[in-house]
Amino acid sequence: MRFPSKELVEHIKDAYPAGTRVELLQMDDPQAPPIGTRGTVIGVDDIGSIMVDWDNGSGLSVAYGEDRCKVVASDD
């Protein structure tokens, strides 16, 4: 796996600030929450993974370049 540049990590941090609501689109992990699960971003780490507090109680991060999520409105 290639690590993203510092500039790209900053871009991810700007796009997914803490408190942002997201919906899981893809995660290749046997412990992954079901696709469509929503959660709240708690931060972005130094390798660009989006740390999420999933509504189902999971704490798996969305790994940059491997997994996908999208921003959703908090009242959807």
RABELNOR-V951847 format. One record per pair of residues at least 24 apart in sequence whose ideal C-beta (glycine too) atoms are under 10 Angstrom apart, sorted by the first residue. I is the first residue (numbers start at 0). GAP is how many residues later the second one is. If there is no record, write none. Layout:
BEGIN
[[I,GAP] [I,GAP]]
END
This chain:
BEGIN
[[0,46] [0,62] [0,63] [0,64] [0,65] [1,62] [1,63] [2,43] [2,44] [2,45] [2,61] [2,62] [3,42] [3,43] [3,44] [3,45] [3,60] [3,61] [4,43] [5,40] [5,42] [7,40] [7,56] [7,57] [8,35] [8,36] [8,37] [8,38] [8,39] [8,40] [8,55] [9,34] [9,38] [10,33] [10,37] [11,32] [11,33] [11,35] [11,36] [11,37] [11,38] [11,50] [11,52] [12,28] [12,30] [12,31] [12,32] [12,33] [12,35] [12,37] [13,30] [14,26] [14,29] [14,35] [14,56] [15,25] [15,27] [15,28] [15,32] [15,34] [15,35] [15,36] [15,46] [15,53] [15,55] [16,24] [16,26] [16,27] [17,24] [17,25] [17,26] [17,33] [17,35] [18,24] [18,55] [19,30] [19,32] [19,49] [19,51] [19,52] [19,54] [20,31] [20,34] [20,49] [20,50] [20,51] [20,52] [20,53] [20,54] [20,55] [21,28] [21,30] [21,32] [21,40] [21,46] [21,47] [21,48] [21,49] [21,50] [22,32] [22,45] [22,46] [22,47] [22,48] [22,49] [22,53] [23,28] [23,30] [23,32] [23,34] [23,36] [23,38] [23,43] [23,44] [23,45] [23,46] [24,37] [24,42] [24,43] [24,44] [24,45] [25,36] [25,40] [25,41] [25,42] [25,43] [26,31] [26,33] [26,34] [26,35] [26,36] [26,39] [26,40] [26,41] [26,42] [27,35] [27,38] [27,39] [28,29] [28,31] [28,32] [28,34] [28,37] [28,38] [30,27] [30,28] [30,29] [31,26] [31,28] [31,30] [31,35] [32,24] [32,25] [32,26] [32,27] [33,24] [34,33] [36,32] [37,31] [37,34] [37,36] [37,38] [38,30] [38,33] [39,34] [40,28] [40,30]]
END
